[in-house]
Amino acid sequence: MDQQLLQRTRYVLQTRFRKIQTARVGNFELVVKQVLEWLQNHLVIGAVIHYLDQVPGEHHEEIQLLLNSGMNGSRYYHLTVKRGPKQEDEPSFHGYTATTFEQHASACLQILRATVQKPDVAFYALLDVYLSQEDYDGHKNSANDLIEPLKDMAVHDLYEYIDEHLDGINAVNGLLNKYKQRVEWFQQEQIQQIMNQGYGGKQGERALAMHLQQYIFDQGVEFVVEPASVSGEADLLLRDGSGQYTIIDAKLIKPNPSQSEITRKIAEGLNQVARYCNDYNQPVGFLAVFINDDISILVDFDQSDVFRFFKIGGHVIYYIEINISQRASASKSKKAKQIHITRDMLSEEIQQENKDNADTTL
């Protein structure tokens, strides 16, 4: 993995969150608003934010109740932590209920949004009590003191979650790029044999996917292949220590393809990975396309550093091409045929596939 690329990505994220950490009462909510807008509009991090918005849990309703309640921190502490009796007109609060890292990060995100909606130090103290389950007395602290617990918990923990997620994305992209180089530089004859004769009991496209699985396994990455999801079965599901999955699927483009065939195959793969991401509730997935032809495919993807990706329904699908054709040497080969695939062509193909699938289920 190119550590310089990873450090650059992290540096930008650190810079944005440092602005929140150094903000003081008076402009705290403005800085938070600016950073949240940047996160949501970021081509890659935006998918992580979208995922956190979809994480189920009582924290969504709880924070909304806090926004609307006018409750003070001490009373909220009495009701939720001490489990004291509530008055008839008081909402039924649940307190802090997150049991997973994802729910906690999702709650931290909602808390920061709440500070933008209600920039009030008394409300900040209430959010402190919710997240820490400790009784903060707003009358004994300065205004700036009251936002420090939010910085220490909500801001810090949301940053850590996003940073860890970016680390995983970069790591998988790095492994896929190393696999691409290994196959294209050293294993073209072997990969042709695998495609033609089979591998691990699989044939063609599935055999290539099996070869990719073995490479990932050999790199020391823990993975499992789960039972089929609603949308079928992805070629590879990486599972980390927290139980989160990274989805990788593979497609094969055979020799002498037309532009429409290439467009359909890539769109099919992107859409399939997006459905897997939806089934497994993951913000990102990966599509590896094996090309068995001496052609150059130019696809209008978004790009972050050296990594290309396509967004579908809030999911980010990273894309990598692996040319497995037995090309002639540069001195003997002609200029490779170029095929240009636009974003509109992919979008239209994906829309048509979804329409066809919907018609089939009727």
Residue frames relative to the residue before (quaternion, step in Angstrom):
aa qw qx qy qz dx dy dz
M 1.0000 0.0000 0.0000 0.0000 0.00 0.00 0.00
D 0.4168 -0.6968 0.5280 0.2490 3.58 -0.92 0.93
Q 0.3060 -0.7991 0.4924 0.1590 3.56 -0.23 1.28
Q 0.5842 0.5798 -0.3802 0.4218 3.61 1.13 -0.52
L 0.6348 0.5193 -0.3266 0.4697 3.58 1.03 -0.77
L 0.6624 0.5035 -0.3008 0.4661 3.55 0.94 -0.91
Q 0.6604 0.5099 -0.3101 0.4557 3.59 0.95 -0.83
R 0.6294 0.5311 -0.3383 0.4553 3.60 1.02 -0.74
T 0.6499 0.5177 -0.3141 0.4593 3.56 0.95 -0.91
R 0.6851 0.4806 -0.2824 0.4690 3.54 0.92 -0.91
Y 0.6097 0.5772 -0.3593 0.4074 3.58 0.99 -0.75
V 0.6586 0.4988 -0.3141 0.4678 3.59 0.90 -0.88
L 0.6537 0.5076 -0.3122 0.4664 3.58 0.94 -0.87
Q 0.6473 0.5214 -0.3150 0.4582 3.59 0.95 -0.88
T 0.6434 0.5381 -0.3234 0.4381 3.58 0.95 -0.88
R 0.6641 0.5047 -0.3074 0.4580 3.58 0.93 -0.90
F 0.7146 0.4449 -0.2708 0.4670 3.59 0.83 -0.92
R 0.5726 0.5756 -0.3866 0.4374 3.58 1.15 -0.47
K 0.5884 0.5737 -0.3624 0.4396 3.58 1.12 -0.63
I 0.6582 0.4808 -0.3115 0.4885 3.58 1.03 -0.75
Q 0.6663 0.5330 -0.3098 0.4196 3.58 0.89 -0.93
T 0.7377 0.3927 -0.2269 0.5001 3.61 1.10 -0.61
A 0.4891 0.6666 -0.4335 0.3584 3.60 1.28 -0.07
R 0.2308 -0.7631 0.5906 0.1249 3.56 -1.17 0.64
V 0.6854 -0.4525 0.3570 0.4450 3.54 -1.29 0.30
G 0.6480 0.4647 -0.3793 0.4693 3.56 -0.86 0.98
N 0.7990 0.0426 -0.0484 0.5979 3.54 1.08 -0.71
F 0.3327 0.7679 -0.4895 0.2451 3.59 1.28 0.18
E 0.7100 0.4630 -0.2804 0.4505 3.58 0.75 -1.02
L 0.6231 0.5398 -0.3469 0.4472 3.60 1.10 -0.63
V 0.6555 0.4957 -0.3091 0.4785 3.58 0.99 -0.85
V 0.6329 0.5238 -0.3304 0.4646 3.59 0.97 -0.85
K 0.6448 0.5240 -0.3205 0.4550 3.58 0.93 -0.88
Q 0.6545 0.5176 -0.3118 0.4544 3.59 0.93 -0.88
V 0.6883 0.4779 -0.2848 0.4655 3.57 0.89 -0.95
L 0.6436 0.5189 -0.3292 0.4562 3.60 0.95 -0.81
E 0.6406 0.5132 -0.3274 0.4682 3.57 0.99 -0.78
W 0.6426 0.5112 -0.3237 0.4701 3.59 1.02 -0.80
L 0.6439 0.5251 -0.3218 0.4539 3.60 0.94 -0.85
Q 0.7023 0.4842 -0.2753 0.4433 3.56 0.83 -0.99
N 0.7297 0.4200 -0.2369 0.4848 3.58 1.07 -0.68
H 0.4821 0.6582 -0.4446 0.3697 3.58 1.26 -0.15
L 0.5330 -0.6812 0.3969 0.3072 3.57 -0.80 1.02
V 0.7497 0.3481 -0.2059 0.5238 3.60 1.07 -0.65
I 0.7084 0.4555 -0.2771 0.4625 3.59 0.72 -1.05
G 0.5473 0.6309 -0.3908 0.3869 3.58 1.14 -0.56
A 0.6314 0.5268 -0.3352 0.4598 3.59 1.08 -0.67
V 0.6277 0.5194 -0.3337 0.4741 3.60 1.06 -0.70
I 0.6411 0.5117 -0.3157 0.4769 3.59 1.00 -0.83
H 0.6331 0.5246 -0.3222 0.4691 3.58 0.98 -0.88
Y 0.6453 0.5210 -0.3148 0.4616 3.59 0.97 -0.84
L 0.6686 0.4991 -0.3109 0.4553 3.60 0.88 -0.90
D 0.6086 0.5510 -0.3495 0.4515 3.59 1.11 -0.61
Q 0.7159 0.4549 -0.2449 0.4697 3.58 1.13 -0.67
V 0.4737 0.6744 -0.4501 0.3437 3.61 1.25 -0.16
P 0.3518 -0.7614 0.4972 0.2222 3.61 -0.56 1.07
G 0.3430 0.7274 -0.5517 0.2211 3.55 -1.20 0.53
E 0.6034 -0.5942 0.4030 0.3471 3.55 -1.24 0.46
H 0.4941 0.6874 -0.4252 0.3201 3.61 1.21 -0.27
H 0.5865 0.5804 -0.3825 0.4158 3.61 1.06 -0.63
E 0.7093 0.4421 -0.2510 0.4884 3.56 0.82 -1.04
E 0.6390 0.5569 -0.3328 0.4133 3.59 0.96 -0.88
I 0.6911 0.4675 -0.2876 0.4702 3.59 0.85 -0.96
Q 0.6170 0.5240 -0.3500 0.4713 3.59 1.09 -0.61
L 0.6272 0.5236 -0.3311 0.4721 3.59 1.05 -0.74
L 0.6355 0.5268 -0.3268 0.4603 3.58 1.01 -0.79
L 0.6277 0.5438 -0.3314 0.4477 3.57 1.01 -0.79
N 0.7770 0.3895 -0.1752 0.4624 3.56 0.94 -0.90
S 0.6123 0.6480 -0.3247 0.3158 3.57 1.22 -0.43
G 0.2751 -0.7474 0.5552 0.2399 3.61 0.88 -0.83
M 0.3729 0.7451 -0.4677 0.2950 3.59 1.29 0.29
N 0.3257 -0.7115 0.5713 0.2476 3.59 -1.14 0.54
G 0.6982 -0.5253 0.3010 0.3821 3.55 -1.22 0.52
S 0.6677 0.5186 -0.3103 0.4347 3.57 0.91 -0.91
R 0.6550 0.4994 -0.3143 0.4720 3.59 0.98 -0.83
Y 0.6431 0.5187 -0.3193 0.4641 3.59 1.00 -0.84
Y 0.6251 0.5297 -0.3259 0.4716 3.58 1.04 -0.80
H 0.6444 0.5278 -0.3123 0.4569 3.59 0.96 -0.86
L 0.7123 0.4705 -0.2615 0.4505 3.59 0.94 -0.90
T 0.7909 0.3659 -0.1747 0.4584 3.58 0.88 -0.91
V 0.7422 0.3752 -0.2265 0.5070 3.59 0.84 -0.93
K 0.7406 0.3831 -0.2130 0.5093 3.58 0.90 -0.93
R 0.2941 -0.7892 0.4858 0.2337 3.59 1.31 -0.29
G 0.2230 0.7904 -0.5302 0.2108 3.54 0.98 0.92
P 0.6287 -0.5471 0.3843 0.3972 3.61 -1.21 0.39
K 0.3184 -0.7471 0.5512 0.1915 3.56 -1.04 0.77
Q 0.5026 -0.6258 0.5051 0.3172 3.49 -1.25 0.50
E 0.6925 -0.5196 0.3076 0.3948 3.55 -1.19 0.49
D 0.7457 0.4127 -0.2280 0.4707 3.58 0.98 -0.80
E 0.5574 0.6166 -0.3909 0.3954 3.62 1.24 0.05
P 0.5251 -0.6372 0.4563 0.3317 3.59 -1.01 0.78
S 0.4850 -0.6326 0.5135 0.3176 3.56 -1.27 0.36
F 0.1094 -0.8216 0.5589 0.0248 3.55 0.02 1.31
H 0.3087 -0.7466 0.5628 0.1746 3.56 -1.20 0.62
G 0.3974 -0.7017 0.4942 0.3248 3.59 1.15 -0.51
Y 0.7228 -0.3946 0.3226 0.4667 3.55 -1.30 -0.33
T 0.0395 -0.8477 0.5275 -0.0403 3.60 -0.56 1.17
A 0.4041 0.7351 -0.4762 0.2638 3.63 1.22 0.00
T 0.1137 -0.8079 0.5771 0.0356 3.57 -0.89 0.97
T 0.7316 0.3216 -0.2200 0.5594 3.61 1.28 -0.07
F 0.6451 -0.5034 0.3965 0.4161 3.57 -1.28 0.30
E 0.6421 0.5364 -0.3241 0.4414 3.58 1.02 -0.80
Q 0.6622 0.4896 -0.3111 0.4744 3.58 0.93 -0.85
H 0.6405 0.5198 -0.3291 0.4597 3.59 0.99 -0.77
A 0.6687 0.4839 -0.3048 0.4752 3.61 0.89 -0.90
S 0.6279 0.5298 -0.3291 0.4656 3.57 1.05 -0.76
A 0.6451 0.5073 -0.3140 0.4774 3.59 1.01 -0.82
C 0.6333 0.5286 -0.3326 0.4570 3.61 0.99 -0.80
L 0.6346 0.5232 -0.3213 0.4693 3.58 1.02 -0.82
Q 0.6752 0.4882 -0.2965 0.4667 3.60 0.90 -0.90
I 0.6113 0.5519 -0.3446 0.4506 3.59 1.08 -0.69
L 0.6692 0.4857 -0.3081 0.4706 3.59 0.89 -0.88
R 0.6228 0.5150 -0.3466 0.4762 3.58 1.01 -0.67
A 0.6426 0.5340 -0.3228 0.4446 3.57 1.02 -0.80
T 0.6329 0.5309 -0.3461 0.4447 3.62 1.02 -0.69
V 0.6192 0.5227 -0.3395 0.4776 3.57 1.17 -0.54
Q 0.6846 0.4923 -0.2818 0.4578 3.57 0.98 -0.87
K 0.8070 0.1146 -0.0345 0.5783 3.60 1.06 -0.71
P 0.0269 -0.8384 0.5441 -0.0160 3.61 0.33 1.24
D 0.3506 0.7138 -0.5077 0.3313 3.56 0.25 1.32
V 0.4927 -0.7018 0.4214 0.2952 3.60 -0.74 1.04
A 0.6108 0.5382 -0.3608 0.4551 3.60 1.07 -0.61
F 0.6495 0.4991 -0.3108 0.4821 3.55 1.06 -0.73
Y 0.5944 0.5516 -0.3615 0.4601 3.58 1.09 -0.68
A 0.6441 0.5203 -0.3179 0.4620 3.60 1.01 -0.83
L 0.6274 0.5330 -0.3247 0.4657 3.57 1.08 -0.76
L 0.6541 0.4970 -0.3054 0.4815 3.59 0.99 -0.83
D 0.5879 0.5689 -0.3561 0.4517 3.59 1.12 -0.69
V 0.6710 0.4953 -0.2938 0.4671 3.55 0.91 -0.96
Y 0.6292 0.5450 -0.3353 0.4412 3.59 0.96 -0.85
L 0.7593 0.4150 -0.2231 0.4488 3.56 0.73 -1.05
S 0.7619 0.3800 -0.2063 0.4823 3.61 0.94 -0.85
Q 0.2515 -0.7785 0.5144 0.2572 3.57 1.25 -0.60
E 0.5273 0.5549 -0.4390 0.4705 3.53 1.09 0.90
D 0.4669 -0.6993 0.4732 0.2627 3.57 -1.10 0.70
Y 0.0976 -0.7943 0.5992 0.0239 3.57 -0.33 1.29
D 0.2285 -0.7604 0.5952 0.1242 3.57 -0.90 0.95
G 0.3340 -0.7973 0.4734 0.1694 3.54 -0.22 1.29
H 0.6248 0.5612 -0.3478 0.4167 3.59 1.11 -0.51
K 0.7108 0.4531 -0.2582 0.4720 3.59 1.18 -0.40
N 0.6969 0.4246 -0.2631 0.5146 3.57 1.26 0.08
S 0.4975 -0.6109 0.5078 0.3484 3.54 -1.21 0.48
A 0.6818 -0.4905 0.3460 0.4181 3.55 -1.26 0.36
N 0.6814 0.4857 -0.2953 0.4610 3.57 0.92 -0.87
D 0.5932 0.5647 -0.3664 0.4417 3.60 1.12 -0.60
L 0.6617 0.5496 -0.3099 0.4051 3.58 1.02 -0.80
I 0.6889 0.4452 -0.3138 0.4782 3.63 1.11 -0.35
E 0.4934 0.6771 -0.4302 0.3361 3.59 1.24 -0.22
P 0.6493 0.4976 -0.3509 0.4557 3.66 0.88 -0.74
L 0.6249 0.5248 -0.3447 0.4639 3.61 1.06 -0.68
K 0.6427 0.5071 -0.3232 0.4747 3.57 1.02 -0.75
D 0.6795 0.5110 -0.2887 0.4402 3.56 0.95 -0.93
M 0.7726 0.3314 -0.1741 0.5127 3.58 1.05 -0.72
A 0.7757 0.3712 -0.2254 0.4580 3.60 0.31 -1.22
V 0.7066 0.4557 -0.2750 0.4664 3.60 0.77 -1.01
H 0.6852 0.4971 -0.2849 0.4497 3.57 0.81 -1.03
D 0.7206 0.4604 -0.2703 0.4423 3.60 0.79 -0.99
L 0.6167 0.5160 -0.3536 0.4779 3.61 1.08 -0.61
Y 0.6290 0.5292 -0.3308 0.4635 3.57 0.98 -0.81
E 0.6612 0.5163 -0.3113 0.4465 3.59 0.86 -0.96
Y 0.6510 0.5181 -0.3237 0.4506 3.59 0.94 -0.84
I 0.6763 0.4829 -0.2986 0.4693 3.59 0.86 -0.94
D 0.6468 0.5311 -0.3183 0.4453 3.57 0.95 -0.88
E 0.6583 0.4989 -0.3077 0.4723 3.59 0.94 -0.86
H 0.6488 0.5208 -0.3206 0.4528 3.57 1.01 -0.78
L 0.6460 0.5037 -0.3187 0.4769 3.57 1.00 -0.81
D 0.6009 0.5619 -0.3512 0.4471 3.57 1.07 -0.72
G 0.6740 0.4950 -0.2921 0.4641 3.57 0.94 -0.89
I 0.6347 0.5307 -0.3233 0.4593 3.57 1.01 -0.85
N 0.6758 0.4880 -0.2915 0.4692 3.57 0.88 -0.95
A 0.6425 0.5384 -0.3299 0.4342 3.58 0.98 -0.81
V 0.6791 0.4710 -0.2982 0.4776 3.61 0.88 -0.91
N 0.6305 0.5189 -0.3365 0.4690 3.59 0.96 -0.79
G 0.6398 0.5310 -0.3232 0.4519 3.57 1.01 -0.79
L 0.6553 0.5037 -0.3107 0.4694 3.58 0.98 -0.85
L 0.6645 0.5019 -0.3129 0.4567 3.59 0.94 -0.83
N 0.6518 0.4996 -0.3234 0.4701 3.59 1.02 -0.70
K 0.6242 0.5140 -0.3379 0.4817 3.59 1.07 -0.66
Y 0.6310 0.5210 -0.3293 0.4711 3.59 1.03 -0.77
K 0.6224 0.5437 -0.3299 0.4562 3.59 0.97 -0.84
Q 0.6854 0.4816 -0.2886 0.4636 3.58 0.82 -0.98
R 0.6457 0.5325 -0.3221 0.4424 3.57 0.95 -0.87
V 0.6912 0.4748 -0.2810 0.4668 3.59 0.86 -0.94
E 0.7188 0.4632 -0.2686 0.4435 3.58 0.78 -1.04
W 0.7313 0.4385 -0.2450 0.4613 3.60 1.00 -0.72
F 0.8517 0.2122 -0.0442 0.4771 3.57 0.87 -0.94
Q 0.8046 0.3444 -0.1389 0.4633 3.61 1.04 -0.58
Q 0.2799 0.7934 -0.5146 0.1654 3.62 1.05 0.44
E 0.6492 0.4951 -0.3323 0.4723 3.61 0.94 -0.74
Q 0.6543 0.5129 -0.3115 0.4602 3.58 0.95 -0.86
I 0.6869 0.4847 -0.2962 0.4534 3.58 0.90 -0.90
Q 0.5996 0.5372 -0.3570 0.4737 3.60 1.14 -0.58
Q 0.6429 0.5148 -0.3178 0.4698 3.58 1.00 -0.80
I 0.6387 0.5249 -0.3214 0.4618 3.57 0.98 -0.84
M 0.6730 0.5036 -0.2966 0.4533 3.57 0.90 -0.94
N 0.7377 0.4382 -0.2328 0.4578 3.59 0.93 -0.92
Q 0.7910 0.3233 -0.1556 0.4956 3.58 0.98 -0.82
G 0.5546 -0.6247 0.3868 0.3906 3.57 1.25 -0.21
Y 0.0794 -0.7820 0.6181 0.0146 3.55 -1.30 0.37
G 0.8537 0.0358 -0.0477 0.5173 3.55 -0.85 0.99
G 0.6934 -0.4796 0.2763 0.4613 3.55 1.09 0.71
K 0.6395 0.4969 -0.3264 0.4875 3.59 1.27 0.11
Q 0.2659 -0.7589 0.5756 0.1484 3.55 -1.26 0.41
G 0.8587 0.1813 -0.1104 0.4665 3.54 -1.30 0.49
E 0.8558 0.0130 0.0368 0.5159 3.54 -0.82 -1.09
R 0.6775 0.4915 -0.2947 0.4611 3.59 0.94 -0.88
A 0.6110 0.5445 -0.3529 0.4535 3.60 1.11 -0.63
L 0.6439 0.5097 -0.3175 0.4741 3.58 1.00 -0.81
A 0.6322 0.5257 -0.3274 0.4656 3.57 1.03 -0.79
M 0.6318 0.5306 -0.3242 0.4628 3.59 1.04 -0.79
H 0.6368 0.5228 -0.3239 0.4650 3.59 1.02 -0.81
L 0.6357 0.5145 -0.3167 0.4805 3.58 1.04 -0.79
Q 0.6252 0.5424 -0.3336 0.4512 3.58 0.99 -0.82
Q 0.6682 0.5014 -0.3074 0.4556 3.57 0.89 -0.91
Y 0.6266 0.5319 -0.3442 0.4540 3.59 1.01 -0.76
I 0.6537 0.5053 -0.3163 0.4662 3.58 0.89 -0.92
F 0.6445 0.5268 -0.3159 0.4554 3.57 0.97 -0.87
D 0.6693 0.5157 -0.2959 0.4456 3.58 0.98 -0.88
Q 0.6302 0.5293 -0.3356 0.4583 3.59 1.21 -0.36
G 0.5766 -0.6257 0.3602 0.3825 3.56 1.29 0.09
V 0.4680 0.6646 -0.4559 0.3626 3.60 1.22 0.33
E 0.3817 -0.7111 0.5436 0.2304 3.56 -0.85 1.00
F 0.1560 0.7917 -0.5843 0.0869 3.58 -0.80 0.93
V 0.1317 -0.7505 0.6403 0.0969 3.50 -1.30 0.44
V 0.2883 -0.7034 0.6119 0.2184 3.55 -1.23 0.49
E 0.2678 -0.8065 0.5141 0.1163 3.52 -0.39 1.28
P 0.6361 -0.4737 0.4134 0.4473 3.60 -1.25 0.15
A 0.6861 -0.5164 0.3240 0.3970 3.55 -1.18 0.62
S 0.3783 -0.6947 0.5655 0.2335 3.55 -1.07 0.82
V 0.7385 -0.3658 0.2947 0.4837 3.56 -1.29 -0.13
S 0.7433 0.4087 -0.2073 0.4873 3.57 1.05 -0.82
G 0.7110 -0.3793 0.2640 0.5301 3.61 1.23 0.18
E 0.5349 -0.6102 0.4677 0.3505 3.57 -1.11 -0.61
A 0.3756 -0.7165 0.5428 0.2255 3.56 -0.72 1.06
D 0.5969 -0.5829 0.4074 0.3715 3.57 -1.15 0.57
L 0.8242 0.0084 0.0473 0.5642 3.56 0.94 -0.80
L 0.0561 -0.7662 0.6398 0.0192 3.54 -0.95 0.99
L 0.1802 -0.7605 0.6167 0.0941 3.57 -0.63 1.15
R 0.0865 -0.7971 0.5963 0.0404 3.58 -0.87 0.89
D 0.2590 -0.7775 0.5541 0.1459 3.56 -0.76 1.05
G 0.7654 -0.4067 0.2547 0.4290 3.54 -1.33 0.03
S 0.6915 0.4652 -0.2849 0.4736 3.59 1.14 -0.54
G 0.5851 -0.6087 0.3610 0.3961 3.57 1.30 0.06
Q 0.4952 0.6506 -0.4359 0.3762 3.59 1.25 0.16
Y 0.3292 -0.7680 0.5284 0.1504 3.55 -1.11 0.78
T 0.1492 -0.7172 0.6683 0.1295 3.51 -1.32 0.54
I 0.2317 -0.8198 0.5189 0.0706 3.54 -0.60 1.21
I 0.0051 -0.7784 0.6270 -0.0306 3.56 -0.86 1.04
D 0.0228 -0.7806 0.6246 0.0031 3.57 -0.90 0.95
A 0.2333 -0.7830 0.5657 0.1119 3.57 -1.19 0.53
K 0.0803 -0.7702 0.6318 0.0335 3.54 -1.17 0.74
L 0.2543 -0.7614 0.5816 0.1316 3.57 -1.24 0.57
I 0.1593 -0.7482 0.6377 0.0905 3.56 -0.95 0.97
K 0.3111 -0.7924 0.5056 0.1402 3.55 -0.54 1.26
P 0.7070 -0.4800 0.3037 0.4213 3.63 -1.24 0.29
N 0.8545 0.1679 -0.1562 0.4662 3.52 -1.32 0.61
P 0.2297 0.7951 -0.5360 0.1666 3.62 0.81 0.88
S 0.4216 -0.6576 0.5542 0.2876 3.54 -1.20 0.53
Q 0.6675 -0.4849 0.3668 0.4298 3.57 -1.25 0.25
S 0.6599 0.5111 -0.3139 0.4525 3.58 0.97 -0.83
E 0.6333 0.5265 -0.3311 0.4605 3.61 1.06 -0.72
I 0.6539 0.5033 -0.3107 0.4718 3.57 0.96 -0.86
T 0.6425 0.5300 -0.3163 0.4541 3.56 0.93 -0.93
R 0.6727 0.5001 -0.2973 0.4571 3.56 0.90 -0.96
K 0.6755 0.5081 -0.3035 0.4398 3.58 0.89 -0.91
I 0.6774 0.4740 -0.2973 0.4776 3.59 0.89 -0.89
A 0.6544 0.5115 -0.3134 0.4603 3.59 0.94 -0.88
E 0.6286 0.5380 -0.3216 0.4603 3.56 1.03 -0.83
G 0.6726 0.4979 -0.2930 0.4625 3.56 0.96 -0.89
L 0.6500 0.5164 -0.3140 0.4607 3.58 0.92 -0.90
N 0.6840 0.4925 -0.2824 0.4581 3.54 0.90 -0.99
Q 0.6398 0.5294 -0.3221 0.4546 3.56 1.03 -0.78
V 0.6532 0.4951 -0.3166 0.4775 3.60 0.93 -0.85
A 0.6309 0.5325 -0.3352 0.4539 3.60 0.99 -0.80
R 0.6503 0.4991 -0.3220 0.4736 3.60 1.00 -0.76
Y 0.6223 0.5212 -0.3409 0.4742 3.58 1.04 -0.74
C 0.6295 0.5339 -0.3292 0.4587 3.59 0.98 -0.86
N 0.6566 0.5055 -0.3042 0.4699 3.55 1.00 -0.82
D 0.6551 0.5235 -0.3099 0.4479 3.59 0.96 -0.89
Y 0.7731 0.3292 -0.1641 0.5168 3.57 0.97 -0.91
N 0.4277 -0.7419 0.4342 0.2795 3.58 1.32 0.28
Q 0.4262 0.6810 -0.4716 0.3636 3.57 0.85 1.06
P 0.4682 -0.7133 0.4439 0.2737 3.62 -0.94 0.79
V 0.8045 0.2002 -0.0906 0.5518 3.62 1.09 -0.61
G 0.0330 -0.7655 0.6415 0.0377 3.52 -1.32 0.45
F 0.3367 -0.7437 0.5525 0.1683 3.57 -1.30 0.21
L 0.1099 -0.7780 0.6169 0.0462 3.56 -1.02 0.89
A 0.1144 -0.7702 0.6261 0.0407 3.56 -0.80 1.12
V 0.1092 -0.8034 0.5848 0.0249 3.58 -0.67 1.13
F 0.2211 -0.7622 0.5999 0.1019 3.57 -0.67 1.18
I 0.1296 -0.7999 0.5848 0.0376 3.59 -0.77 1.06
N 0.1227 -0.8080 0.5752 0.0358 3.57 -0.53 1.20
D 0.6170 0.4776 -0.3653 0.5076 3.55 0.73 1.11
D 0.4417 -0.6921 0.5026 0.2707 3.56 -1.08 0.73
I 0.3620 0.7060 -0.5141 0.3260 3.53 0.47 1.28
S 0.3169 -0.7106 0.5932 0.2069 3.53 -1.32 0.35
I 0.1358 -0.8053 0.5757 0.0415 3.56 -0.54 1.20
L 0.1290 -0.7836 0.6067 0.0366 3.56 -0.71 1.13
V 0.0112 -0.8128 0.5800 -0.0533 3.56 -0.43 1.27
D 0.4107 -0.7244 0.5056 0.2256 3.56 -0.90 0.97
F 0.1385 0.7909 -0.5772 0.1486 3.56 0.24 1.28
D 0.5105 -0.5467 0.5381 0.3885 3.52 -1.36 0.20
Q 0.1661 -0.7981 0.5739 0.0785 3.56 -1.22 0.44
S 0.0651 -0.7493 0.6584 0.0273 3.53 -1.15 0.85
D 0.7760 -0.0838 -0.0299 0.6244 3.54 -0.36 1.32
V 0.7829 -0.2781 0.2009 0.5190 3.64 -0.69 -1.00
F 0.5954 0.6030 -0.3482 0.4008 3.60 1.26 -0.05
R 0.2287 -0.7797 0.5721 0.1113 3.57 -0.87 0.99
F 0.0398 0.8132 -0.5779 0.0555 3.57 -1.05 0.72
F 0.2374 -0.7387 0.6203 0.1144 3.52 -1.39 0.40
K 0.2788 -0.7794 0.5402 0.1520 3.60 -0.87 0.92
I 0.0126 0.7766 -0.6286 0.0396 3.55 -0.95 0.99
G 0.8653 -0.1010 0.0514 0.4882 3.56 -0.66 1.11
G 0.7473 -0.3893 0.2180 0.4924 3.58 0.97 0.82
H 0.6329 0.4930 -0.3329 0.4956 3.60 1.28 -0.10
V 0.2757 -0.7315 0.5991 0.1731 3.55 -1.15 0.70
I 0.1096 -0.7889 0.6038 0.0319 3.57 -0.74 1.11
Y 0.2439 -0.7719 0.5737 0.1250 3.58 -0.55 1.18
Y 0.1979 -0.8097 0.5514 0.0345 3.54 -1.01 0.92
I 0.0591 0.7801 -0.6215 0.0417 3.54 -1.02 0.86
E 0.2602 -0.7528 0.5880 0.1411 3.58 -1.02 0.89
I 0.0848 -0.7695 0.6319 0.0371 3.55 -1.07 0.81
N 0.1876 -0.8040 0.5555 0.0989 3.59 -0.36 1.21
I 0.0998 -0.8264 0.5541 0.0079 3.57 -0.56 1.21
S 0.4208 0.6970 -0.4828 0.3226 3.60 1.23 0.20
Q 0.4365 -0.6798 0.5211 0.2752 3.56 -1.13 0.63
R 0.1447 -0.8418 0.5189 0.0357 3.51 0.25 1.36
A 0.4907 -0.6079 0.5270 0.3346 3.52 -1.26 0.50
S 0.6383 -0.5149 0.3892 0.4194 3.57 -1.23 0.33
A 0.6686 -0.5224 0.3446 0.4017 3.57 -1.19 0.51
S 0.6656 0.5160 -0.3142 0.4383 3.62 1.04 -0.73
K 0.7452 0.4002 -0.2191 0.4864 3.61 1.15 -0.58
S 0.6582 0.5364 -0.3190 0.4210 3.56 1.10 -0.59
K 0.4463 -0.6504 0.5437 0.2867 3.50 -1.26 0.55
K 0.6718 -0.4648 0.3623 0.4488 3.54 -1.27 0.13
A 0.4825 -0.6890 0.4586 0.2867 3.57 -0.80 1.04
K 0.5049 -0.6386 0.4951 0.3037 3.54 -1.08 0.80
Q 0.2366 -0.7827 0.5625 0.1223 3.56 -0.87 0.95
I 0.0771 -0.7722 0.6304 0.0197 3.54 -1.00 0.92
H 0.1940 -0.8094 0.5506 0.0637 3.55 -0.65 1.18
I 0.0861 -0.7826 0.6165 0.0109 3.56 -0.80 1.10
T 0.2449 -0.7923 0.5438 0.1283 3.60 -0.63 1.11
R 0.6429 -0.5073 0.4030 0.4086 3.55 -1.28 0.31
D 0.6343 0.5378 -0.3354 0.4427 3.58 0.99 -0.80
M 0.6351 0.5291 -0.3301 0.4557 3.59 1.00 -0.80
L 0.6636 0.4900 -0.3025 0.4774 3.58 0.97 -0.85
S 0.6577 0.5215 -0.3108 0.4460 3.58 0.92 -0.92
E 0.6541 0.5082 -0.3123 0.4652 3.58 0.95 -0.86
E 0.6557 0.5079 -0.3111 0.4641 3.58 0.97 -0.84
I 0.6493 0.5087 -0.3135 0.4705 3.59 0.99 -0.82
Q 0.6469 0.5156 -0.3183 0.4630 3.59 0.95 -0.84
Q 0.6622 0.5040 -0.3045 0.4634 3.57 0.99 -0.85
E 0.6399 0.5186 -0.3263 0.4638 3.59 1.01 -0.80
N 0.6582 0.5018 -0.3124 0.4662 3.58 0.95 -0.85
K 0.6326 0.5237 -0.3238 0.4699 3.58 1.05 -0.76
D 0.6588 0.5063 -0.3073 0.4639 3.57 0.94 -0.90
N 0.6518 0.5119 -0.3112 0.4651 3.58 1.00 -0.84
A 0.6472 0.5165 -0.3152 0.4638 3.57 1.03 -0.81
D 0.6508 0.5121 -0.3124 0.4655 3.59 1.01 -0.83
T 0.6434 0.5421 -0.3224 0.4339 3.58 1.05 -0.77
T 0.6964 0.4819 -0.2683 0.4592 3.58 1.06 -0.76
L 0.5467 0.6282 -0.4006 0.3821 3.61 1.23 -0.26
